[in-house]
């Protein structure tokens, strides 16, 4: 079963909602589960590696995660992953691996993305000063893009 999630960042003037569906193209509006998960804070990005893990990030530097995104009343946990800036992108490749990027050129990584705040480790990017997205297909590769036309690649597993 594939799971699809969506932030309402661009769709509505309100923030903090997540939608989830196991049939986004064929089930109509009734197939989407809408959950208020993070107050009035903008959810900027989300990554779901399976139907058992979704991790979103927000403008306050929080990681917002669930292990049951399609449940009738899914529980989303909010923990501070970056205390210095807003998180603008997240990519997870396994239940034990997620990386998020913030608006100032730092990355927060975790091998326990549903864990407490101290399970997220902050480090600096070398050359992407204005990151706005990333993709990490596995523990050995992450690619970050920024608003200044820079692409930064890491092949480090840590």
N, C-alpha and C positions, 0 to 999 in steps of 0.2 A: 504494500500500500504506500503510495506516495503521499506526502503531506506538503501543502503549500501554505505559506504564511505571508502576511502583508502588513506593513505599517500604514497607518492612515496619514502619514506625514504630508503628502501632497494632495490627498483626496478630500480632506475636511479641515475646517479651521480649528478643530479641537485636537488635542494630543493625548497620547497615553493609551490608545486602544491597540489591540492586536486582533487580527482575524485569522482563523484557521479553517481549512476545509480539506477533506479527503477526495472531493470531487469538484474542483473549482470551475471546470468548464461545463459540466453537465448537470449540476444539481441546482442551479439557480441561486437566488439570494438566500433561500432557506438552508442551503448546505454549508453556509459560513457560520462559524461560532465567533461572536464578538465578545471580547473580554477587556474590561478596563483594568490595566495592569500597573500603571506607573503614574498615578496622579495626573497633573496637567503638563507633564514633561514630554517633549518630543522624542518618540522612538525613532532613531535615525536609520537603523539597519538591523537585519535579522538573518540568521543562518540556522538551518535545520538539517542535520545530517541523517536523521531517521525520524520516524514517528515517535521516538522515545527521547528526543532531545532537540529543543530549540533554544537559541540564545540570541537575545536582542541587546542593543546598546542604546543609551540615551544621551541627551544633552548635558546631563549632570555627571557624566562619567560612570554611570551605573551599568552593570551587566544584569539583564533581566532574563531569567531562565525558567524553563519548565521541562519536566520529563513526561508530560501528558498533554500536549497542546490541543488535542481534539476531544478531550474529555468534556462532559456536559458543563462542568464547572472547573476548568483547569486552574491549578495553583501555579502562579508565577512568583518566583523569588527575586527580590531586588537587592543587590549588593554593590558596594562601591568598588569598582575595578581601577579607577583612575581619579585621584583626588585633585588633580591639577587642571584638567581640561575636559571638554565634552568629547565623547566618543562618537565617531562619524561612520565607522564601518566595523564589521565583524565577520570572521570566517572560521567555521569549524570543520574539521575533517573526520573527527571521531568523537565519541562521547568523552574521550580523555584528551582532547586537544582543540583549543580555540585561541585565536589571536584577534585582538581588537586594535584599531588605530584611532588616535585622538587628533584633534584639530591643530595641535602644535608640533607634531612630528615625533610623538612617542607611540610605542606599542605596548599593550598589556597582553600578556599571554598566560594561559592557565592549562594545567593538565587535569584540573577538577573544576570545570566551568560552572557547575551547580553548587560549588562549595562557598565558603565564606570569603570575605574581602581579601584576606591574606593569601588566598589561593591564586590571586592574580599578581603577576610580577611585571613591573614597569621598566622599560628600557627605551633608549633613544634610537631613532632612525638616523642613518648617516646622511642621506641626501634628499629626502622628500619633505621640504619645510611646510607644506600646506596639504597634507594628505586628505583624501576624501573617499577612498575606497580601497579594498584589498580582496585578494583571493588566495586561499591556502588549500590546495588540493590534497596535501599530505603533510606529515610532520617535517619533511625535508625541503619544502618549497612554499614560500609566501611571496606574493607580488603586490606591491603597494603603488597606487597612482595618486598624483596630486594635481591641484588646480594650476600649477605652474608648468605643466607639461613634462613632469619627471616621472619615471617609472623606476622603482627600487625593488630589487630582487634579493631575497635571502634564501640560501640553501642550508642554513644552520638548522639543526634539529632542536636547538634550545632557545 
